[in-house]
Amino acid sequence: MVPWRLTPNHQSKVTAGRSVTVLKTLKQCFSRILPTKDGRANTSPHDFIAALVFTFFGDTKQSSLEGFRRQMMSHLGVELKRSSFWERLSRDRMVSLLERLVSELIMRLTVPVLAGRLLLEQLGVSAIYVVDSSSITLRAAASDSFRGTRTAAAVKWHACIDLLKGSVAWYQVTPGKTHDRKCFPELALLKGKLVIYDLGYWDYGLLAAIAAAGGFYLSRVKANAVLVVTEVVQGVGKKALGKSLGDLPLRKKRASLIEVFCEKVDDGEVLRFRVIGFWNPVSHQYHWYVTNLTVLAAVIYPLYRLRWQIELMFKGCKQSLNMNGISSSSKNIIKSLLLASIAAYLSSQALLRNSLDHLTEEQKFAVTYQRIAKVSVNISYQVLNYLLTGMQESYDRAMEKIILFSRELFDPNYHHRKTSLREAQDALG
């Protein structure tokens, strides 16, 4: 499956279409990509795929193709025979249409930064990207196409999300055994952006390549990494010079923060890194982070905590959008169902982020991707009805539902505890 990324030409089209409501843009995405007529079937590809995508909405924990078929029949009001339903899902054409739909949704359903704009200005970046992957367990019979690691068969969704927009900048689907480091966004996409990722992507060359491409990185340092201290900024004495991080002469009374510069020889080239350590009172050791940002060292840990948002995204997809409900051993059906679930996530993010204008700035800081996925379940029926009929009455009802549930998007305890985004903003300000 070909990775997808936003190009400058795509970006100009997105900007031009912001005057149209997101709900209408969503309908245009489905109508533009999916044929409304099909001489070989009574149900058009447009209606079939729209119903399939919105069948993923709902904490129903679908566990069989039969469950999807019956739910789609309920949405469409027509009979879908078992044999034709299975056959349509297994076609190359279905995979191709869903890939094109996902690309269209990524391209057109972007939204402006709604919270944290000051954070970007203070960091000196144009966006904050988070990269990670999530595995979905499959039937053992699917191992020929999607071999897993801890299980016989699994499929892995690699994603790069724009943290402050909720949009997907890049994605890729691979067998579960594929190492994360083999799947990473094109470096040209990272120019001017801060990309945050975990230890699964640890690679000295990648750090240097992101910097060379004009991007910024923030990552944990691998435990066995050999980085030699060449300059001490704070938190440790000059005796640390020439020693690796694991051999630092730490005092009995440990500093809460250590900042040093380290060097590493990689393929004959000397690489220089800014490394910051934060004392963890639970594990009684330092957690080390590497970055090429020039902000205050104290900001680095709150920034890295923002990476958790992509974990909440994956969790929302699995719990509220039934991404775990892929129960087939057919390669094309597995791809089709996963792509439909990704399309459901993209639709939910755009629909409900369009309603954030009704929230205060502090409430916007408390919105999470997992809450959006949960709340979107309550509006999915009205949205699907509008996609299928195109009637003004259906549009009005869907918009009313979107606005009605806008106040359910944020954590009600935001007055009592700061979100990670707010903590990062405050650390800079």
N, C-alpha and C positions, 0 to 999 in steps of 0.2 A: 504494500500500500504506500503510495507516494506521500511524503510529508507535505504539509500545507503551511504556507506562510503568507503574511500580508505584504503586498507590494505597494510602491508609491501610487500606481494607477488605481489600485483598489481603494486606497485611502482617500483619494479625491472624490470617488463616487460616494463613499460613506458620508463625507462632510456635506456633499450636495443634498443628501436625502434626509437630513436631520429634521427638516420642517414637518415631515410626515410622522405621525405617531408610530411607535414601535410596533403596535399591533397590526397596523396596515402594512408596515414594512415586512413583518413576518409573513403575512398572507402573500405579498408579492414574491417573497423568496420561494415559497412552495409553488406558486402558480408559474413562476418563471422557469423553474427547473423541471417540474413534474408534468407530463402530458395529461391533459384533461379528457382524452379519449383513447381507447384501446380497442381495436377491432377483435382482439382475441379474448377479451374478458368483459363482463358486465360492469365490474367496478374498475374505474380508471386508475392509473398509477398515482394520480394526484390524491384521490380519496383513499386509496389503499394505504399509501405511505403516510399520509396525514393521520389516519386512524392508528396505524402501527406506532408512530412516534408518540402520540398522545395516550396510547395504551400503557406506556411506560410510566405515566404519572399515576401515583397512588401507592400507598404503603400496603399493597396487596400481596407482595412477595410471590409474584408469578413464578411457577416452577416447571411449566410445561408449555409446549407450543399450543396445546389444546386450550390452555388458559388464555393465551394471547388471542387465539382465533375467536373464542366465544366473546371476549371483551370487545374485539373489533366488530363482531356482528352486532353487538349491542349499540356501539357507536354509530355504525353505518345503517342499521335497520335492514340489512340484506343478508342472505345466506352466503357463507363462504365455505365451500366444500373442502373437506380435509385434504384431499389429493391436490386440488388446484392451489390451495393455500400453501402447502408445503412446496409445491413446484414453483410458485412465484417467488417465494423467499429464497430458493436455492439457485435462481438464475444469476448469471453474470450481470445481466441488465439491472437487476435489483441492487446489487452491490454498487454498480456504477452510478445509478441515480442517487443512492444515499450518499455516496462520496461527494457528488456534485452538490447535493443539498447541504451537507455539512459545510462545505467550502463557501457556499453562498451565505449561509447563516453567519459564519465567522466573518465574512467580508462586510456584510451589511448591518448586522445587529450589534455593532459596537456602540458604546455610549460614552459621553464625556466623563472625565474624572469628577466624581461627585463628592468625594471627601479625600483629604490628604494632598490637595494641590500644593499647599505651602510646603509639605514634606518634600515633594519633588524639587521645588525651587531651592530649598536649603541643601539638599543633597547634590544639586547640580546635575540631575538626570531628567530624561524625558518620560521615563516609565520605570516601574519596578516589576520585573518578571520573576516568576517562581517556576522552577522546572522540577518535575518528579514523575513517577509512574505508579500505576496500581494494577495488580494482577487479579483476574477473575477466574476462579476454578471452573473447569469444564469436565464433561464426562471423559472417562479414561479412553473411550473409543476415539476421541478427537486428538490423541497424542501424535498421530502421524503428521498432522498439520500444525498443531499447537502444543508442542512438548513443554511441560512445566518443570519446575525445580523441586519444590516440596510436595507437589502432587503430580500425578501422571500427565495431566493435560491442563493447560492454562493459557489464557490470552492476556496480553499486557497492553494497557493504554498509557502511552507516554504523552505528557501534555506540558505546555508552557502557557501559563496564564498571566494576564496583565492584572496585577494585584488590585489596583485601584479602579478598574473597570469591570472586572469579572469576565472579560472576554478571553477567548483562546487565540493566542498568536501563532501557535504551531501545535501539531499533534502527529502521532504515528501509532500504528497498531502492529504488534509483533507477537510471536510465540512467547509464552511466559518465561522461558529459559534465557531469553535475550538479555544480555547485561545492559544496565542503564547507560553505561558510558558509550555504548555503540549507537545510542539514539540521543541526539542533542540538536537543538535548533541551529540553523545556519548562522555563522558568526556575523554575517552582514546584517542580520535582523537585530543584533544586540548593540549596534552602534548607538552610543548616547544613553543606553539603558543600564540599570542595575539588575543583574541576574543573581538570584539566590538559589542555592541547591545544596543537597545533603551529601554525605560521604559516598553514596553510590556512584557519584560522578567524579570522585577525587582523581585528579591527574595534573601533574605539574605543567605539562604542555598545554592543557586546556586553559589553565589560569593565564599563562603568558599569551595564548592566542586571543583570548577575550580582550585583554588589555591592548594588544596590537591592533585589534579591530575597532578600537575606540569605545569599548564597553567597560563596564565595571562589574566586579564579582564579589560575592560574599559566601564563604563556605566554612564548614567545620574543617579542622585539620585532622587527617587520619592519625590514629594512635601510633602507628609504626613509621610515620613520616620522619625522615632525617633532615631537619632544617637547622642550619648552623647560625647562631646569633652573631651578627656583625655590628649591631648598633643597639644600644639600650636607650629607651626613651623614658620609661618610668616603671616602678614596681620591683626592680631587682638591681643588684649591684653590678659593678663593672666586671666582677669575676665570671659573670655569665658569658662574656665575649669568648667566642671560639667553641662554645659548647652547644650541643643539640638541645632542643626543647625538653626532651625527657631527662636530661642530665643537669638541669639548671640548679645552682646552689641556692635553694629557697630557705628563707629564714623560718624560725619556729613560729614567729608571728607573721603570718602570710598576708601579703597585700591583696586587697580585693580585686585589683586589676594590674596586669602587667602588659606593657607595650614594648615590643622590640622589632627590629628589622632582621630578617634572616636571608641566607643565600642557599641555593641548591644548584648543583651542577647537573644539568639534564641534557643528554645527548651532546656533551661537549660545550654547552652554553651555560653561562652563569646567570641564574635567575634570582631576582631580588624580590622579597615579599614583605609586606607589613603584617605582623602577627600580633594578635591581642588575646590575652588569657584572662578569663573570669573565674574566680574561685567559686567552686560549687560546694556548699556546706553539707549537702546530702551525701555526695559521693566522695567528699574529702579529697578533691583533686581539681586541677585547673582544666577548664574546657577552652580549647584554643580555636581561634577563628582567623582566617586569612582574608584580606581584602585589599583593594587598591583605591578605596575611597579615602578622602583626606579629611573627613569629619572627625570630631572628637571621639576618642576611643570608647568612652562610656556609651556612645550611641549604638555601637556595633551589636551588642547582645539584644537590645530591644528590636533592632532591625531584623536580626536573624529569626527572631520569634515570629515574624510575619510569615515565614515559610509554612507555618502550621495551617494557614488558610487553604492551601492546596490539599492538605489532608482532609479538611472539612468538606472541601468540594467533592473529593472521592467518596467520602462517607455519605454525603447527601445523595450522590448518584446511586450508591448501592442500597441505601435504606429507603429513600423516597422515590427514586426513579428506576428501581428494579434492574439495575445494571447487573446484579448477580443472578438474574433469572434467565440465563442462557443455558438451555438444557437440550442442546443438539450436538451431534458429532459431525454434522456437515460443515465443511469449511466455509462455504458461501453463506449458509444460514447464520453461523456464528458471526461472521463479518457484518451481515445485514442487521442482526439484532444489536450488536455493539454500536454500530453507526447510528441506528435509530435512537439508542439511549443517549449517545453524545448529542444528537440533534435535540432531544428532549431537554438536556441540560442547557444547551445554548438558548433554546426558546425560553426556558424558565428565567434565566439570568436577565435576558433583555426585557422581557415583559415586566418583571417586578422592579428592575432597576429604573424603568421608565416612570414608576410611581414614586420614586424617592424625592421628587420635588415637594411632596407633601410633608417631608420630615425636616426636623431642625438639623443643624450641622452636627451637633453632638449625637443625635440619633443615627445619622448616617455613619458615624464612626463605629457604631455598635451593630451594624448589619453584617451578617456572615453568609457565606455561600451555602452552608448547610441549612440555615433558616429559610433562605430563598427557595431551596429545593422542597422543603417541607410545606411552605405556604403555597407554592405553585400548584400543588395537588388540588387545592380548593378552587382554583379558577380554571383548571384544564378543560372541563367539560364545555364551559361557555366559549373558551377560545377555540376549541376544535369545531364547535358548531358554527362559529364565524368563518373559519377556514373552509368548511364544507359548503356553506350556503352563500357567504358573501353579503348577506342581508344587513341593512343598517340597524335593524332591531337587534340582531345577534351581536353586532359590533358594540352597540350601546350597553347591552347587558354584560358583555365581557369587560368593557372599560369600567363599569360600575363595580364589578367584582374586584378588579385590579386595585382600584382606589380604596375599596372597602378593607382589603387585607394589607394595605400598605403599612399600617401601624403594627402589624405582626412580624415585620421583617427584622426588627432590632431587639437586642437583648434588653428586657425590661429592667435589669439590674445595672444598667450603664451608669446610673447616678452613684452607685456604691462601689463599683470597681472599674478601673480603666481597661479598655480594650488594648490589645497589642499595638494597634495602629495609633491610638491616642498616646500610648506610652512612648512610641517612637517619635511622634510629633513633639511631645513635651520635652523629650531628651535633647532634641535639637533646639528648642525654642527658649 
